[in-house]
């Protein structure tokens, strides 16, 4: 499914993802290559269809296809929620994030299910009784400054945007 891109959208993509910036893959559906979420790479350019061309850390150069795949730009000193989950999930940590969609509290098992695409996260305004489902890629794409991550003995927490 290729979507037509408007001139303004293309210009915005080229401005947001300049050559040399770093990105983290959130979602890519390619039946011929395994490109797991969390894969990072360096942008080599944005073509006229809006696809973002990337040199990935696994040696692949697959493009992030406009309207189908999803990657987020990583600023220096930033980390995505997806990266935090992958980094600490094996340590059996609990996760607490304050996001624009509300508070997100996860057990290690919840984090594993979200990373595997088996469960949608829920954000709440301070009371879990009012939790609302959010898209997986929305949560995984939120980012924060590394200095804003609090890694304690049993948990990881951060204010993300």
Buried (B, 14 or more C-beta within 10 A) or exposed (E): EEEEBEEEBBEBBBEEBEEEBBBBBBBBEEEEEEBEBBBBBBBEBBBEBBBBBBEBEEEBEBBBBBBBBBBBBBEEEBBBBBBBBBBBBEEEBBBBBBBEBBBBBBEBEBBBBBBEEEBBBBBBEEEEEEBEEBBBBBBBBBBBBEEBBEEEEEBBBBEBE
